[in-house]
Amino acid sequence: MSSGPSSDLSCKELVELITDYLEEAISYEDRTRFEQHLVICGGCREYLRQMRHTIRFTRKLSEETVPEDVRDELLTIFRRWKSGS
């Protein structure tokens, strides 16, 4: 277990580190804190499982496999989000 409050990782911090963790671009210390948090937090274990699942399935997507109307709707949503609307 962690050695004190300074080594504890919150759920929010785990979410912020998850991409680096999955890409193995995380320091040894942060990886240790990340994995210690997973031991005690079922919600974060599930979040990690869902992220891995999402990555696995999105790798199978290509522009050709997304219907044109869905692609257009996603682009519209992204553009609105990007512009802050």
PDB file with SEQRES, HELIX, SHEET and CRYST1 records, atoms N, CA, C and O in Angstrom:
SEQRES   1 A   85  MET SER SER GLY PRO SER SER ASP LEU SER CYS LYS GLU          
SEQRES   2 A   85  LEU VAL GLU LEU ILE THR ASP TYR LEU GLU GLU ALA ILE          
SEQRES   3 A   85  SER TYR GLU ASP ARG THR ARG PHE GLU GLN HIS LEU VAL          
SEQRES   4 A   85  ILE CYS GLY GLY CYS ARG GLU TYR LEU ARG GLN MET ARG          
SEQRES   5 A   85  HIS THR ILE ARG PHE THR ARG LYS LEU SER GLU GLU THR          
SEQRES   6 A   85  VAL PRO GLU ASP VAL ARG ASP GLU LEU LEU THR ILE PHE          
SEQRES   7 A   85  ARG ARG TRP LYS SER GLY SER                                  
HELIX    1 AA1 PRO A    5  SER A    7  5                                   3    
HELIX    2 AA2 CYS A   11  LEU A   22  1                                  12    
HELIX    3 AA3 TYR A   28  ILE A   40  1                                  13    
HELIX    4 AA4 GLY A   42  THR A   58  1                                  17    
HELIX    5 AA5 GLU A   63  THR A   65  5                                   3    
HELIX    6 AA6 GLU A   68  SER A   83  1                                  16    
CRYST1    1.000    1.000    1.000  90.00  90.00  90.00 P 1           1          
ATOM      1  N   MET A   1       0.828  -1.186   0.000  1.00  0.00           N  
ATOM      2  CA  MET A   1       0.000   0.000   0.000  1.00  0.00           C  
ATOM      3  C   MET A   1       0.866   1.240   0.000  1.00  0.00           C  
ATOM      4  O   MET A   1       2.080   1.150   0.183  1.00  0.00           O  
ATOM      5  N   SER A   2       0.267   2.379  -0.200  1.00  0.00           N  
ATOM      6  CA  SER A   2       1.039   3.621  -0.273  1.00  0.00           C  
ATOM      7  C   SER A   2       1.620   3.977   1.083  1.00  0.00           C  
ATOM      8  O   SER A   2       1.114   3.567   2.128  1.00  0.00           O  
ATOM      9  N   SER A   3       2.699   4.754   1.039  1.00  0.00           N  
ATOM     10  CA  SER A   3       3.402   5.086   2.269  1.00  0.00           C  
ATOM     11  C   SER A   3       2.894   6.338   2.943  1.00  0.00           C  
ATOM     12  O   SER A   3       3.339   6.651   4.047  1.00  0.00           O  
ATOM     13  N   GLY A   4       1.993   7.059   2.336  1.00  0.00           N  
ATOM     14  CA  GLY A   4       1.476   8.255   2.964  1.00  0.00           C  
ATOM     15  C   GLY A   4       0.657   9.069   1.998  1.00  0.00           C  
ATOM     16  O   GLY A   4       0.546   8.715   0.824  1.00  0.00           O  
ATOM     17  N   PRO A   5       0.075  10.165   2.478  1.00  0.00           N  
ATOM     18  CA  PRO A   5      -0.798  10.976   1.649  1.00  0.00           C  
ATOM     19  C   PRO A   5      -0.147  11.476   0.363  1.00  0.00           C  
ATOM     20  O   PRO A   5      -0.827  11.605  -0.655  1.00  0.00           O  
ATOM     21  N   SER A   6       1.168  11.762   0.389  1.00  0.00           N  
ATOM     22  CA  SER A   6       1.815  12.293  -0.803  1.00  0.00           C  
ATOM     23  C   SER A   6       1.909  11.249  -1.911  1.00  0.00           C  
ATOM     24  O   SER A   6       2.076  11.611  -3.076  1.00  0.00           O  
ATOM     25  N   SER A   7       1.805   9.957  -1.574  1.00  0.00           N  
ATOM     26  CA  SER A   7       1.888   8.921  -2.592  1.00  0.00           C  
ATOM     27  C   SER A   7       0.513   8.415  -3.028  1.00  0.00           C  
ATOM     28  O   SER A   7       0.418   7.647  -3.985  1.00  0.00           O  
ATOM     29  N   ASP A   8      -0.553   8.834  -2.339  1.00  0.00           N  
ATOM     30  CA  ASP A   8      -1.899   8.426  -2.718  1.00  0.00           C  
ATOM     31  C   ASP A   8      -2.279   9.069  -4.041  1.00  0.00           C  
ATOM     32  O   ASP A   8      -1.936  10.222  -4.302  1.00  0.00           O  
ATOM     33  N   LEU A   9      -2.977   8.332  -4.860  1.00  0.00           N  
ATOM     34  CA  LEU A   9      -3.433   8.825  -6.148  1.00  0.00           C  
ATOM     35  C   LEU A   9      -4.946   8.891  -6.116  1.00  0.00           C  
ATOM     36  O   LEU A   9      -5.595   7.909  -5.758  1.00  0.00           O  
ATOM     37  N   SER A  10      -5.520  10.020  -6.479  1.00  0.00           N  
ATOM     38  CA  SER A  10      -6.974  10.146  -6.510  1.00  0.00           C  
ATOM     39  C   SER A  10      -7.504   9.595  -7.827  1.00  0.00           C  
ATOM     40  O   SER A  10      -6.751   9.402  -8.782  1.00  0.00           O  
ATOM     41  N   CYS A  11      -8.792   9.348  -7.867  1.00  0.00           N  
ATOM     42  CA  CYS A  11      -9.429   8.877  -9.103  1.00  0.00           C  
ATOM     43  C   CYS A  11      -9.230   9.901 -10.222  1.00  0.00           C  
ATOM     44  O   CYS A  11      -8.966   9.530 -11.366  1.00  0.00           O  
ATOM     45  N   LYS A  12      -9.355  11.170  -9.896  1.00  0.00           N  
ATOM     46  CA  LYS A  12      -9.181  12.222 -10.907  1.00  0.00           C  
ATOM     47  C   LYS A  12      -7.766  12.186 -11.488  1.00  0.00           C  
ATOM     48  O   LYS A  12      -7.584  12.315 -12.699  1.00  0.00           O  
ATOM     49  N   GLU A  13      -6.771  12.010 -10.624  1.00  0.00           N  
ATOM     50  CA  GLU A  13      -5.388  11.938 -11.094  1.00  0.00           C  
ATOM     51  C   GLU A  13      -5.179  10.709 -11.976  1.00  0.00           C  
ATOM     52  O   GLU A  13      -4.461  10.774 -12.973  1.00  0.00           O  
ATOM     53  N   LEU A  14      -5.806   9.589 -11.611  1.00  0.00           N  
ATOM     54  CA  LEU A  14      -5.694   8.390 -12.422  1.00  0.00           C  
ATOM     55  C   LEU A  14      -6.235   8.639 -13.821  1.00  0.00           C  
ATOM     56  O   LEU A  14      -5.612   8.251 -14.809  1.00  0.00           O  
ATOM     57  N   VAL A  15      -7.389   9.283 -13.909  1.00  0.00           N  
ATOM     58  CA  VAL A  15      -7.984   9.590 -15.213  1.00  0.00           C  
ATOM     59  C   VAL A  15      -7.037  10.463 -16.033  1.00  0.00           C  
ATOM     60  O   VAL A  15      -6.907  10.270 -17.242  1.00  0.00           O  
ATOM     61  N   GLU A  16      -6.381  11.412 -15.388  1.00  0.00           N  
ATOM     62  CA  GLU A  16      -5.451  12.295 -16.096  1.00  0.00           C  
ATOM     63  C   GLU A  16      -4.204  11.552 -16.571  1.00  0.00           C  
ATOM     64  O   GLU A  16      -3.580  11.967 -17.548  1.00  0.00           O  
ATOM     65  N   LEU A  17      -3.833  10.466 -15.902  1.00  0.00           N  
ATOM     66  CA  LEU A  17      -2.626   9.715 -16.242  1.00  0.00           C  
ATOM     67  C   LEU A  17      -2.881   8.507 -17.140  1.00  0.00           C  
ATOM     68  O   LEU A  17      -1.930   7.881 -17.609  1.00  0.00           O  
ATOM     69  N   ILE A  18      -4.132   8.172 -17.385  1.00  0.00           N  
ATOM     70  CA  ILE A  18      -4.431   6.890 -18.025  1.00  0.00           C  
ATOM     71  C   ILE A  18      -3.837   6.758 -19.426  1.00  0.00           C  
ATOM     72  O   ILE A  18      -3.391   5.672 -19.793  1.00  0.00           O  
ATOM     73  N   THR A  19      -3.819   7.817 -20.210  1.00  0.00           N  
ATOM     74  CA  THR A  19      -3.239   7.734 -21.553  1.00  0.00           C  
ATOM     75  C   THR A  19      -1.753   7.430 -21.466  1.00  0.00           C  
ATOM     76  O   THR A  19      -1.254   6.554 -22.173  1.00  0.00           O  
ATOM     77  N   ASP A  20      -1.044   8.148 -20.605  1.00  0.00           N  
ATOM     78  CA  ASP A  20       0.387   7.892 -20.430  1.00  0.00           C  
ATOM     79  C   ASP A  20       0.623   6.465 -19.920  1.00  0.00           C  
ATOM     80  O   ASP A  20       1.571   5.801 -20.340  1.00  0.00           O  
ATOM     81  N   TYR A  21      -0.230   6.008 -19.029  1.00  0.00           N  
ATOM     82  CA  TYR A  21      -0.108   4.645 -18.505  1.00  0.00           C  
ATOM     83  C   TYR A  21      -0.261   3.631 -19.633  1.00  0.00           C  
ATOM     84  O   TYR A  21       0.552   2.715 -19.760  1.00  0.00           O  
ATOM     85  N   LEU A  22      -1.285   3.788 -20.440  1.00  0.00           N  
ATOM     86  CA  LEU A  22      -1.540   2.839 -21.525  1.00  0.00           C  
ATOM     87  C   LEU A  22      -0.464   2.894 -22.603  1.00  0.00           C  
ATOM     88  O   LEU A  22      -0.199   1.893 -23.269  1.00  0.00           O  
ATOM     89  N   GLU A  23       0.153   4.053 -22.776  1.00  0.00           N  
ATOM     90  CA  GLU A  23       1.216   4.201 -23.775  1.00  0.00           C  
ATOM     91  C   GLU A  23       2.598   3.920 -23.190  1.00  0.00           C  
ATOM     92  O   GLU A  23       3.616   4.067 -23.867  1.00  0.00           O  
ATOM     93  N   GLU A  24       2.615   3.512 -21.918  1.00  0.00           N  
ATOM     94  CA  GLU A  24       3.862   3.235 -21.202  1.00  0.00           C  
ATOM     95  C   GLU A  24       4.806   4.431 -21.225  1.00  0.00           C  
ATOM     96  O   GLU A  24       6.020   4.287 -21.368  1.00  0.00           O  
ATOM     97  N   ALA A  25       4.217   5.612 -21.080  1.00  0.00           N  
ATOM     98  CA  ALA A  25       4.982   6.869 -21.062  1.00  0.00           C  
ATOM     99  C   ALA A  25       4.836   7.535 -19.705  1.00  0.00           C  
ATOM    100  O   ALA A  25       4.627   8.745 -19.614  1.00  0.00           O  
ATOM    101  N   ILE A  26       4.945   6.749 -18.672  1.00  0.00           N  
ATOM    102  CA  ILE A  26       4.708   7.214 -17.305  1.00  0.00           C  
ATOM    103  C   ILE A  26       5.933   6.830 -16.462  1.00  0.00           C  
ATOM    104  O   ILE A  26       6.557   5.794 -16.693  1.00  0.00           O  
ATOM    105  N   SER A  27       6.259   7.662 -15.503  1.00  0.00           N  
ATOM    106  CA  SER A  27       7.420   7.357 -14.656  1.00  0.00           C  
ATOM    107  C   SER A  27       7.137   6.108 -13.809  1.00  0.00           C  
ATOM    108  O   SER A  27       5.988   5.727 -13.588  1.00  0.00           O  
ATOM    109  N   TYR A  28       8.205   5.502 -13.357  1.00  0.00           N  
ATOM    110  CA  TYR A  28       8.085   4.325 -12.496  1.00  0.00           C  
ATOM    111  C   TYR A  28       7.258   4.656 -11.250  1.00  0.00           C  
ATOM    112  O   TYR A  28       6.397   3.877 -10.842  1.00  0.00           O  
ATOM    113  N   GLU A  29       7.530   5.823 -10.651  1.00  0.00           N  
ATOM    114  CA  GLU A  29       6.819   6.229  -9.438  1.00  0.00           C  
ATOM    115  C   GLU A  29       5.321   6.400  -9.705  1.00  0.00           C  
ATOM    116  O   GLU A  29       4.491   5.928  -8.928  1.00  0.00           O  
ATOM    117  N   ASP A  30       4.979   7.078 -10.813  1.00  0.00           N  
ATOM    118  CA  ASP A  30       3.565   7.272 -11.125  1.00  0.00           C  
ATOM    119  C   ASP A  30       2.896   5.947 -11.497  1.00  0.00           C  
ATOM    120  O   ASP A  30       1.736   5.730 -11.146  1.00  0.00           O  
ATOM    121  N   ARG A  31       3.597   5.067 -12.193  1.00  0.00           N  
ATOM    122  CA  ARG A  31       3.044   3.744 -12.534  1.00  0.00           C  
ATOM    123  C   ARG A  31       2.737   2.972 -11.253  1.00  0.00           C  
ATOM    124  O   ARG A  31       1.694   2.328 -11.143  1.00  0.00           O  
ATOM    125  N   THR A  32       3.655   3.041 -10.283  1.00  0.00           N  
ATOM    126  CA  THR A  32       3.446   2.353  -9.008  1.00  0.00           C  
ATOM    127  C   THR A  32       2.225   2.912  -8.294  1.00  0.00           C  
ATOM    128  O   THR A  32       1.385   2.152  -7.813  1.00  0.00           O  
ATOM    129  N   ARG A  33       2.121   4.236  -8.221  1.00  0.00           N  
ATOM    130  CA  ARG A  33       0.961   4.877  -7.574  1.00  0.00           C  
ATOM    131  C   ARG A  33      -0.326   4.506  -8.313  1.00  0.00           C  
ATOM    132  O   ARG A  33      -1.345   4.220  -7.684  1.00  0.00           O  
ATOM    133  N   PHE A  34      -0.277   4.511  -9.641  1.00  0.00           N  
ATOM    134  CA  PHE A  34      -1.430   4.177 -10.482  1.00  0.00           C  
ATOM    135  C   PHE A  34      -1.908   2.754 -10.164  1.00  0.00           C  
ATOM    136  O   PHE A  34      -3.093   2.524  -9.923  1.00  0.00           O  
ATOM    137  N   GLU A  35      -0.967   1.810 -10.168  1.00  0.00           N  
ATOM    138  CA  GLU A  35      -1.324   0.418  -9.945  1.00  0.00           C  
ATOM    139  C   GLU A  35      -1.759   0.158  -8.502  1.00  0.00           C  
ATOM    140  O   GLU A  35      -2.607  -0.701  -8.262  1.00  0.00           O  
ATOM    141  N   GLN A  36      -1.196   0.882  -7.548  1.00  0.00           N  
ATOM    142  CA  GLN A  36      -1.651   0.759  -6.156  1.00  0.00           C  
ATOM    143  C   GLN A  36      -3.091   1.242  -6.029  1.00  0.00           C  
ATOM    144  O   GLN A  36      -3.883   0.652  -5.294  1.00  0.00           O  
ATOM    145  N   HIS A  37      -3.429   2.304  -6.738  1.00  0.00           N  
ATOM    146  CA  HIS A  37      -4.798   2.813  -6.694  1.00  0.00           C  
ATOM    147  C   HIS A  37      -5.761   1.781  -7.283  1.00  0.00           C  
ATOM    148  O   HIS A  37      -6.858   1.581  -6.760  1.00  0.00           O  
ATOM    149  N   LEU A  38      -5.352   1.131  -8.366  1.00  0.00           N  
ATOM    150  CA  LEU A  38      -6.216   0.122  -8.988  1.00  0.00           C  
ATOM    151  C   LEU A  38      -6.539  -1.018  -8.037  1.00  0.00           C  
ATOM    152  O   LEU A  38      -7.626  -1.592  -8.106  1.00  0.00           O  
ATOM    153  N   VAL A  39      -5.606  -1.355  -7.150  1.00  0.00           N  
ATOM    154  CA  VAL A  39      -5.819  -2.437  -6.192  1.00  0.00           C  
ATOM    155  C   VAL A  39      -7.010  -2.117  -5.283  1.00  0.00           C  
ATOM    156  O   VAL A  39      -7.774  -3.011  -4.920  1.00  0.00           O  
ATOM    157  N   ILE A  40      -7.164  -0.854  -4.919  1.00  0.00           N  
ATOM    158  CA  ILE A  40      -8.206  -0.488  -3.946  1.00  0.00           C  
ATOM    159  C   ILE A  40      -9.453   0.133  -4.579  1.00  0.00           C  
ATOM    160  O   ILE A  40     -10.436   0.367  -3.876  1.00  0.00           O  
ATOM    161  N   CYS A  41      -9.440   0.404  -5.878  1.00  0.00           N  
ATOM    162  CA  CYS A  41     -10.560   1.129  -6.478  1.00  0.00           C  
ATOM    163  C   CYS A  41     -11.158   0.363  -7.659  1.00  0.00           C  
ATOM    164  O   CYS A  41     -10.616   0.368  -8.764  1.00  0.00           O  
ATOM    165  N   GLY A  42     -12.272  -0.286  -7.401  1.00  0.00           N  
ATOM    166  CA  GLY A  42     -12.955  -1.041  -8.447  1.00  0.00           C  
ATOM    167  C   GLY A  42     -13.454  -0.165  -9.579  1.00  0.00           C  
ATOM    168  O   GLY A  42     -13.465  -0.598 -10.731  1.00  0.00           O  
ATOM    169  N   GLY A  43     -13.867   1.054  -9.279  1.00  0.00           N  
ATOM    170  CA  GLY A  43     -14.350   1.965 -10.316  1.00  0.00           C  
ATOM    171  C   GLY A  43     -13.254   2.307 -11.312  1.00  0.00           C  
ATOM    172  O   GLY A  43     -13.500   2.361 -12.517  1.00  0.00           O  
ATOM    173  N   CYS A  44     -12.061   2.536 -10.820  1.00  0.00           N  
ATOM    174  CA  CYS A  44     -10.941   2.855 -11.716  1.00  0.00           C  
ATOM    175  C   CYS A  44     -10.479   1.625 -12.480  1.00  0.00           C  
ATOM    176  O   CYS A  44     -10.052   1.739 -13.629  1.00  0.00           O  
ATOM    177  N   ARG A  45     -10.556   0.443 -11.861  1.00  0.00           N  
ATOM    178  CA  ARG A  45     -10.237  -0.790 -12.595  1.00  0.00           C  
ATOM    179  C   ARG A  45     -11.199  -0.946 -13.766  1.00  0.00           C  
ATOM    180  O   ARG A  45     -10.789  -1.305 -14.870  1.00  0.00           O  
ATOM    181  N   GLU A  46     -12.461  -0.679 -13.527  1.00  0.00           N  
ATOM    182  CA  GLU A  46     -13.472  -0.768 -14.589  1.00  0.00           C  
ATOM    183  C   GLU A  46     -13.217   0.286 -15.662  1.00  0.00           C  
ATOM    184  O   GLU A  46     -13.356  -0.002 -16.851  1.00  0.00           O  
ATOM    185  N   TYR A  47     -12.850   1.494 -15.265  1.00  0.00           N  
ATOM    186  CA  TYR A  47     -12.551   2.559 -16.224  1.00  0.00           C  
ATOM    187  C   TYR A  47     -11.376   2.149 -17.114  1.00  0.00           C  
ATOM    188  O   TYR A  47     -11.421   2.348 -18.328  1.00  0.00           O  
ATOM    189  N   LEU A  48     -10.333   1.581 -16.523  1.00  0.00           N  
ATOM    190  CA  LEU A  48      -9.182   1.112 -17.293  1.00  0.00           C  
ATOM    191  C   LEU A  48      -9.611   0.012 -18.262  1.00  0.00           C  
ATOM    192  O   LEU A  48      -9.185   0.005 -19.416  1.00  0.00           O  
ATOM    193  N   ARG A  49     -10.443  -0.909 -17.805  1.00  0.00           N  
ATOM    194  CA  ARG A  49     -10.939  -1.982 -18.673  1.00  0.00           C  
ATOM    195  C   ARG A  49     -11.711  -1.398 -19.851  1.00  0.00           C  
ATOM    196  O   ARG A  49     -11.535  -1.834 -20.989  1.00  0.00           O  
ATOM    197  N   GLN A  50     -12.566  -0.413 -19.581  1.00  0.00           N  
ATOM    198  CA  GLN A  50     -13.350   0.224 -20.646  1.00  0.00           C  
ATOM    199  C   GLN A  50     -12.455   0.963 -21.637  1.00  0.00           C  
ATOM    200  O   GLN A  50     -12.699   0.917 -22.843  1.00  0.00           O  
ATOM    201  N   MET A  51     -11.434   1.635 -21.148  1.00  0.00           N  
ATOM    202  CA  MET A  51     -10.512   2.345 -22.041  1.00  0.00           C  
ATOM    203  C   MET A  51      -9.777   1.364 -22.947  1.00  0.00           C  
ATOM    204  O   MET A  51      -9.629   1.617 -24.142  1.00  0.00           O  
ATOM    205  N   ARG A  52      -9.322   0.262 -22.393  1.00  0.00           N  
ATOM    206  CA  ARG A  52      -8.640  -0.753 -23.207  1.00  0.00           C  
ATOM    207  C   ARG A  52      -9.586  -1.330 -24.258  1.00  0.00           C  
ATOM    208  O   ARG A  52      -9.194  -1.543 -25.405  1.00  0.00           O  
ATOM    209  N   HIS A  53     -10.809  -1.575 -23.865  1.00  0.00           N  
ATOM    210  CA  HIS A  53     -11.833  -2.093 -24.771  1.00  0.00           C  
ATOM    211  C   HIS A  53     -12.099  -1.083 -25.898  1.00  0.00           C  
ATOM    212  O   HIS A  53     -12.174  -1.463 -27.066  1.00  0.00           O  
ATOM    213  N   THR A  54     -12.240   0.188 -25.552  1.00  0.00           N  
ATOM    214  CA  THR A  54     -12.478   1.243 -26.543  1.00  0.00           C  
ATOM    215  C   THR A  54     -11.322   1.325 -27.534  1.00  0.00           C  
ATOM    216  O   THR A  54     -11.545   1.414 -28.742  1.00  0.00           O  
ATOM    217  N   ILE A  55     -10.115   1.296 -27.042  1.00  0.00           N  
ATOM    218  CA  ILE A  55      -8.934   1.366 -27.912  1.00  0.00           C  
ATOM    219  C   ILE A  55      -8.909   0.172 -28.863  1.00  0.00           C  
ATOM    220  O   ILE A  55      -8.656   0.323 -30.059  1.00  0.00           O  
ATOM    221  N   ARG A  56      -9.171  -1.000 -28.324  1.00  0.00           N  
ATOM    222  CA  ARG A  56      -9.145  -2.211 -29.149  1.00  0.00           C  
ATOM    223  C   ARG A  56     -10.156  -2.119 -30.293  1.00  0.00           C  
ATOM    224  O   ARG A  56      -9.849  -2.501 -31.423  1.00  0.00           O  
ATOM    225  N   PHE A  57     -11.353  -1.617 -30.008  1.00  0.00           N  
ATOM    226  CA  PHE A  57     -12.378  -1.564 -31.040  1.00  0.00           C  
ATOM    227  C   PHE A  57     -12.232  -0.378 -31.987  1.00  0.00           C  
ATOM    228  O   PHE A  57     -12.593  -0.480 -33.159  1.00  0.00           O  
ATOM    229  N   THR A  58     -11.711   0.736 -31.501  1.00  0.00           N  
ATOM    230  CA  THR A  58     -11.547   1.880 -32.403  1.00  0.00           C  
ATOM    231  C   THR A  58     -10.413   1.647 -33.393  1.00  0.00           C  
ATOM    232  O   THR A  58     -10.394   2.271 -34.454  1.00  0.00           O  
ATOM    233  N   ARG A  59      -9.483   0.779 -33.082  1.00  0.00           N  
ATOM    234  CA  ARG A  59      -8.426   0.443 -34.044  1.00  0.00           C  
ATOM    235  C   ARG A  59      -8.998  -0.239 -35.283  1.00  0.00           C  
ATOM    236  O   ARG A  59      -8.385  -0.214 -36.350  1.00  0.00           O  
ATOM    237  N   LYS A  60     -10.165  -0.841 -35.140  1.00  0.00           N  
ATOM    238  CA  LYS A  60     -10.789  -1.541 -36.258  1.00  0.00           C  
ATOM    239  C   LYS A  60     -11.561  -0.592 -37.171  1.00  0.00           C  
ATOM    240  O   LYS A  60     -11.974  -0.980 -38.264  1.00  0.00           O  
ATOM    241  N   LEU A  61     -11.756   0.646 -36.729  1.00  0.00           N  
ATOM    242  CA  LEU A  61     -12.523   1.605 -37.518  1.00  0.00           C  
ATOM    243  C   LEU A  61     -11.656   2.244 -38.589  1.00  0.00           C  
ATOM    244  O   LEU A  61     -10.456   2.448 -38.408  1.00  0.00           O  
ATOM    245  N   SER A  62     -12.286   2.547 -39.690  1.00  0.00           N  
ATOM    246  CA  SER A  62     -11.648   3.353 -40.722  1.00  0.00           C  
ATOM    247  C   SER A  62     -12.702   4.328 -41.224  1.00  0.00           C  
ATOM    248  O   SER A  62     -13.890   4.161 -40.948  1.00  0.00           O  
ATOM    249  N   GLU A  63     -12.281   5.318 -41.940  1.00  0.00           N  
ATOM    250  CA  GLU A  63     -13.230   6.300 -42.456  1.00  0.00           C  
ATOM    251  C   GLU A  63     -14.308   5.616 -43.296  1.00  0.00           C  
ATOM    252  O   GLU A  63     -15.464   6.040 -43.298  1.00  0.00           O  
ATOM    253  N   GLU A  64     -13.928   4.564 -44.001  1.00  0.00           N  
ATOM    254  CA  GLU A  64     -14.871   3.862 -44.868  1.00  0.00           C  
ATOM    255  C   GLU A  64     -15.921   3.075 -44.086  1.00  0.00           C  
ATOM    256  O   GLU A  64     -17.006   2.821 -44.609  1.00  0.00           O  
ATOM    257  N   THR A  65     -15.620   2.679 -42.834  1.00  0.00           N  
ATOM    258  CA  THR A  65     -16.565   1.876 -42.061  1.00  0.00           C  
ATOM    259  C   THR A  65     -17.593   2.733 -41.316  1.00  0.00           C  
ATOM    260  O   THR A  65     -18.564   2.200 -40.778  1.00  0.00           O  
ATOM    261  N   VAL A  66     -17.393   4.036 -41.279  1.00  0.00           N  
ATOM    262  CA  VAL A  66     -18.333   4.932 -40.594  1.00  0.00           C  
ATOM    263  C   VAL A  66     -19.301   5.480 -41.632  1.00  0.00           C  
ATOM    264  O   VAL A  66     -18.877   6.108 -42.602  1.00  0.00           O  
ATOM    265  N   PRO A  67     -20.609   5.249 -41.438  1.00  0.00           N  
ATOM    266  CA  PRO A  67     -21.594   5.778 -42.392  1.00  0.00           C  
ATOM    267  C   PRO A  67     -21.459   7.299 -42.534  1.00  0.00           C  
ATOM    268  O   PRO A  67     -21.136   7.995 -41.571  1.00  0.00           O  
ATOM    269  N   GLU A  68     -21.706   7.793 -43.723  1.00  0.00           N  
ATOM    270  CA  GLU A  68     -21.509   9.216 -44.019  1.00  0.00           C  
ATOM    271  C   GLU A  68     -22.310  10.117 -43.088  1.00  0.00           C  
ATOM    272  O   GLU A  68     -21.792  11.132 -42.621  1.00  0.00           O  
ATOM    273  N   ASP A  69     -23.570   9.766 -42.806  1.00  0.00           N  
ATOM    274  CA  ASP A  69     -24.391  10.611 -41.934  1.00  0.00           C  
ATOM    275  C   ASP A  69     -23.839  10.643 -40.503  1.00  0.00           C  
ATOM    276  O   ASP A  69     -23.896  11.678 -39.837  1.00  0.00           O  
ATOM    277  N   VAL A  70     -23.314   9.525 -40.039  1.00  0.00           N  
ATOM    278  CA  VAL A  70     -22.719   9.470 -38.703  1.00  0.00           C  
ATOM    279  C   VAL A  70     -21.445  10.307 -38.681  1.00  0.00           C  
ATOM    280  O   VAL A  70     -21.219  11.074 -37.744  1.00  0.00           O  
ATOM    281  N   ARG A  71     -20.613  10.163 -39.710  1.00  0.00           N  
ATOM    282  CA  ARG A  71     -19.383  10.958 -39.801  1.00  0.00           C  
ATOM    283  C   ARG A  71     -19.700  12.444 -39.779  1.00  0.00           C  
ATOM    284  O   ARG A  71     -19.053  13.203 -39.058  1.00  0.00           O  
ATOM    285  N   ASP A  72     -20.698  12.873 -40.569  1.00  0.00           N  
ATOM    286  CA  ASP A  72     -21.069  14.286 -40.619  1.00  0.00           C  
ATOM    287  C   ASP A  72     -21.561  14.787 -39.270  1.00  0.00           C  
ATOM    288  O   ASP A  72     -21.226  15.895 -38.852  1.00  0.00           O  
ATOM    289  N   GLU A  73     -22.355  13.971 -38.591  1.00  0.00           N  
ATOM    290  CA  GLU A  73     -22.860  14.367 -37.267  1.00  0.00           C  
ATOM    291  C   GLU A  73     -21.717  14.477 -36.259  1.00  0.00           C  
ATOM    292  O   GLU A  73     -21.682  15.418 -35.466  1.00  0.00           O  
ATOM    293  N   LEU A  74     -20.790  13.531 -36.281  1.00  0.00           N  
ATOM    294  CA  LEU A  74     -19.639  13.591 -35.378  1.00  0.00           C  
ATOM    295  C   LEU A  74     -18.774  14.818 -35.651  1.00  0.00           C  
ATOM    296  O   LEU A  74     -18.306  15.469 -34.717  1.00  0.00           O  
ATOM    297  N   LEU A  75     -18.562  15.135 -36.915  1.00  0.00           N  
ATOM    298  CA  LEU A  75     -17.779  16.329 -37.257  1.00  0.00           C  
ATOM    299  C   LEU A  75     -18.472  17.599 -36.779  1.00  0.00           C  
ATOM    300  O   LEU A  75     -17.816  18.516 -36.285  1.00  0.00           O  
ATOM    301  N   THR A  76     -19.789  17.657 -36.923  1.00  0.00           N  
ATOM    302  CA  THR A  76     -20.547  18.824 -36.454  1.00  0.00           C  
ATOM    303  C   THR A  76     -20.410  18.979 -34.943  1.00  0.00           C  
ATOM    304  O   THR A  76     -20.163  20.077 -34.444  1.00  0.00           O  
ATOM    305  N   ILE A  77     -20.573  17.877 -34.222  1.00  0.00           N  
ATOM    306  CA  ILE A  77     -20.452  17.909 -32.757  1.00  0.00           C  
ATOM    307  C   ILE A  77     -19.046  18.344 -32.354  1.00  0.00           C  
ATOM    308  O   ILE A  77     -18.884  19.177 -31.463  1.00  0.00           O  
ATOM    309  N   PHE A  78     -18.032  17.783 -33.006  1.00  0.00           N  
ATOM    310  CA  PHE A  78     -16.653  18.143 -32.687  1.00  0.00           C  
ATOM    311  C   PHE A  78     -16.396  19.620 -32.960  1.00  0.00           C  
ATOM    312  O   PHE A  78     -15.763  20.296 -32.149  1.00  0.00           O  
ATOM    313  N   ARG A  79     -16.873  20.123 -34.075  1.00  0.00           N  
ATOM    314  CA  ARG A  79     -16.652  21.540 -34.412  1.00  0.00           C  
ATOM    315  C   ARG A  79     -17.339  22.465 -33.404  1.00  0.00           C  
ATOM    316  O   ARG A  79     -16.777  23.489 -33.015  1.00  0.00           O  
ATOM    317  N   ARG A  80     -18.539  22.108 -32.987  1.00  0.00           N  
ATOM    318  CA  ARG A  80     -19.230  22.905 -31.954  1.00  0.00           C  
ATOM    319  C   ARG A  80     -18.453  22.888 -30.646  1.00  0.00           C  
ATOM    320  O   ARG A  80     -18.272  23.925 -30.007  1.00  0.00           O  
ATOM    321  N   TRP A  81     -17.995  21.703 -30.252  1.00  0.00           N  
ATOM    322  CA  TRP A  81     -17.229  21.577 -29.014  1.00  0.00           C  
ATOM    323  C   TRP A  81     -15.938  22.387 -29.110  1.00  0.00           C  
ATOM    324  O   TRP A  81     -15.571  23.086 -28.165  1.00  0.00           O  
ATOM    325  N   LYS A  82     -15.261  22.299 -30.226  1.00  0.00           N  
ATOM    326  CA  LYS A  82     -13.987  22.987 -30.427  1.00  0.00           C  
ATOM    327  C   LYS A  82     -14.169  24.514 -30.369  1.00  0.00           C  
ATOM    328  O   LYS A  82     -13.318  25.234 -29.847  1.00  0.00           O  
ATOM    329  N   SER A  83     -15.298  24.990 -30.917  1.00  0.00           N  
ATOM    330  CA  SER A  83     -15.524  26.433 -30.948  1.00  0.00           C  
ATOM    331  C   SER A  83     -16.127  26.953 -29.640  1.00  0.00           C  
ATOM    332  O   SER A  83     -16.248  28.162 -29.441  1.00  0.00           O  
ATOM    333  N   GLY A  84     -16.505  26.023 -28.746  1.00  0.00           N  
ATOM    334  CA  GLY A  84     -17.070  26.436 -27.464  1.00  0.00           C  
ATOM    335  C   GLY A  84     -18.560  26.730 -27.525  1.00  0.00           C  
ATOM    336  O   GLY A  84     -19.117  27.296 -26.584  1.00  0.00           O  
ATOM    337  N   SER A  85     -19.204  26.358 -28.603  1.00  0.00           N  
ATOM    338  CA  SER A  85     -20.657  26.599 -28.749  1.00  0.00           C  
ATOM    339  C   SER A  85     -21.478  25.598 -27.992  1.00  0.00           C  
ATOM    340  O   SER A  85     -22.707  25.665 -28.015  1.00  0.00           O  
TER     341      SER A  85                                                      
END                                                                             
